[in-house]
Amino acid sequence: MNKSPSKGIKLTTVIFAVLVLALSAILSNTSVADDMDVVTEQSN
């Protein structure tokens, strides 16, 4: 009986982690793109 609740908690944690990683990835991609532009301009 204890295995079912733990699995549910793990699934919820995994889903939450995936959502956080997805959001952070989108934000990081945008910020990285901006940083790349800035670095390129400075290099030139």
N, C-alpha and C positions, 0 to 999 in steps of 0.2 A: 504493500500500500504506500510505502514511503517513496518508492521509485517513481510513481506517477507524478506526485507533486514536484519532485526534484526535476523531472524531465520538463514539466510545464515551466518551472522557473528558469531552467536553462534555455529553453526555446525563447521565452520572453526576453531574457538577457541577450541572447544572440541577435534577435530581431532588433532590439534597441541598439545594440552595438553596430549592427549593419546600417541602421538609419543614421547614427552619429557619424560613422565613417563616410557614408555617402555625402552627407551635408559638408563634412570637413573637406572631403575630396573636391567637391564643387567649389567651395570657398578657396581652397588652396590652389586649385587650377586657375582661378581668376586672379588671385594675388600673385601667383608665380608668373602668369602671363604679363601682368603689369610690371613686376620686378624685372622680367626679361627685357621688356621694352626700355625700362629705365637704364638697365645695365648696358644695353646695346647703344643707347644714346650717349652714355658716358664714355664707352669705349671709342666711339666715333669722335 
